[in-house]
Amino acid sequence: MKKIIIYIDGGSRGNPGPAALGVVFCNEKGQAVKTYSQFLGEITNNEAEYQAFIFALKKFKLIFGKKLAKSSEIEICSDSQLLVKQLKGEYKILDEKIQKLFLQAWNLKLDFKKVKIKYISREKNKTADRLLNEALDQELKNKKLF
């Protein structure tokens, strides 16, 4: 397998508030091959960003297996400067909940040959953002029905 590019986004409406994630798996040409979204419950925006990162790595291993993960180079693109800088060791992690998510994310990275995390503008992350907003809209719509 060649390089896989994964676009991630996590967000909440309110902080904390109802949150969701959006994940887009792309081939090395940048063409989307798989998309995912998931409602996360009531958490902060930063927690949702970490959950998106964790979801992406877990989903890769689930789809392609641990053996392929060990030989794969993954590039994860996020519009969360905080997430990217914390995972690169450039920002301290003071929040206890984020510390736990960081450890989970860090340990998942060890299952891969290489995981590169890259900061991108929101403009370049529209699909992942749309997916998370659709998941939020659907969840909030379902709650109104009951």
CORGI-V457636 format. One record per backbone hydrogen bond with DSSP energy under -0.5 kcal/mol. NH is the residue of the N-H (numbers start at 0). CO is the residue of the C=O. If there is no record, write none. Layout:
BEGIN
NH;CO / NH;CO
END
This chain:
BEGIN
3;72 / 4;25 / 5;74 / 6;23 / 7;76 / 8;21 / 10;19 / 12;17 / 13;11 / 14;15 / 16;42 / 17;12 / 18;40 / 19;10 / 20;37 / 21;8 / 22;35 / 23;6 / 24;33 / 25;4 / 25;23 / 26;30 / 29;26 / 32;24 / 33;24 / 35;22 / 37;20 / 39;18 / 40;18 / 42;16 / 42;40 / 47;43 / 48;44 / 49;45 / 50;46 / 51;47 / 52;48 / 53;49 / 54;50 / 55;51 / 56;52 / 57;53 / 58;54 / 59;55 / 60;56 / 61;57 / 62;58 / 63;59 / 64;59 / 64;60 / 68;64 / 69;65 / 70;66 / 70;67 / 71;68 / 73;71 / 73;113 / 74;3 / 75;73 / 75;115 / 76;5 / 76;74 / 77;117 / 78;7 / 80;78 / 83;79 / 84;80 / 85;81 / 86;82 / 87;83 / 88;85 / 89;84 / 90;84 / 93;91 / 98;94 / 99;95 / 100;96 / 101;97 / 102;98 / 103;99 / 104;100 / 105;101 / 106;102 / 107;103 / 108;104 / 109;105 / 110;107 / 111;108 / 112;68 / 112;71 / 113;71 / 115;73 / 117;75 / 119;77 / 123;120 / 124;121 / 125;122 / 128;124 / 129;125 / 130;126 / 131;127 / 132;128 / 133;129 / 134;130 / 135;131 / 136;132 / 137;133 / 138;134 / 139;135 / 140;136 / 141;137 / 142;138 / 143;139 / 144;140 / 145;141 / 145;142
END
